[in-house]
Amino acid sequence: MNSNEFEKEEKNLSDSEAREVPGAEPIEPVHSSVIQPEERPVTQAAVTSAPIESIPHQPEEGSHLPIERYAGLYAGFWMRFWAYLLDLLVIGSINRMIINPVFRALDFSLFEDKMFTPMAIATAIVFYLYFVLMTKFYGQTLGKMVFGLKVVDLDGKKLTWGTILFREWIGRFISATLTVLYVVVAFTKKKQGLHDLFADTTVIYEPR
């Protein structure tokens, strides 16, 4: 037997012995060209330490929740009452400084018992113009400025001429005619007077 045949027989013998060993596992070939990265388990600390972007809460589709735009800012009855008294003092001063001298110069009577006298009409014009113009251009009268109050639309929109006229002319005329209706402010949820209810407005404390 030559050396080649001896090596071949020895190799076959070793292979047969390996197959006969009980519990022996087959040896898989190792591919050295591909190295798999080591997998590390994800721990709870790694999960909690990862940054989480805050996602703003989106209301569910179809939900119609009422929004209290001016919650906590509504001016109560007494605060509005003192502001109104101050406005009446301002209007009275305007009448005394402008209307009365003009009527004296024109020899018109300042005191008459009739309802629709020139003096009554002139003072009514001053009264309504004061509230209409001040509320339109400033959102507040002088009395409201002193007490930090402001007239606002309930929907947060800019006050229009239509809203102002409806509130300060028609609504205020009814409130001034029936003074007891002014007390409605104390009993409504959003502290609205009758003229506010007509125009969908209210009076709030002016945000600082």
Sequence and secondary structure as in RCSB ss.txt:
>XXXX:A:sequence
MNSNEFEKEEKNLSDSEAREVPGAEPIEPVHSSVIQPEERPVTQAAVTSAPIESIPHQPEEGSHLPIERYAGLYA
GFWMRFWAYLLDLLVIGSINRMIINPVFRALDFSLFEDKMFTPMAIATAIVFYLYFVLMTKFYGQTLGKMVFGLK
VVDLDGKKLTWGTILFREWIGRFISATLTVLYVVVAFTKKKQGLHDLFADTTVIYEPR
>XXXX:A:secstr
  HHHHHHHHHHHHHHHHHHSTT        TT          HHHHHHS          TT      TTTT B 
 HHHHHHHHHHHHHHHHHHIIIIIHHHHHHTT  S  SSSS HHHHHHHHHHHHHHHHHHHHHSS HHHHHHTEE
EEETTS    HHHHHIIIIIIHHHHHHSGGGGGGGGGSTT   HHHHHHTEEEEE   
